[in-house]
Amino acid sequence: MSELLTSMAKSLVNNPDEVVVKKTERGNTIVFELSVAPDDMGKIIGKNGKRAQAIRAIMKAKYLKEGKRVVVDIVD
């Protein structure tokens, strides 16, 4: 599923080669750490965090059927 997050992030940024997604599972929770170039951080977060919220909503919806909790952290 990290492929979905990677492709979404790469389509939004100017430096797609610097997009890195790290997946960690902790029990019933899946944590995705999304890292992008510092110049692209604003493009991922969006105005008032709208893009970040949309990315998180898509990832949560994808794992809803499996009964998993999903956290998407945007790190630098």
C-alpha positions, 0 to 999 in steps of 0.5 A: 500500500505504500505504493499508493502513497508514493505515487500520490506524493510523486504526482504532487512534488517537483522532485519526485526522486526524493520521495521516500515512504517508510512503513511500520506496523505496530499491532493494529496500527500502520504508520507511514512516514512520508519524506519529501524534499524541503522545497516540496513540503508545502506542496504536500501539506497544501493550503491549510493542510487540505492536501495532507488531510486528503492523503490521510483520508485516502490511506485510512479508507484503503485500510478500513476493510482490514480493520487497521488504523493508519497514521501518515506522518509527513517528516522532513 
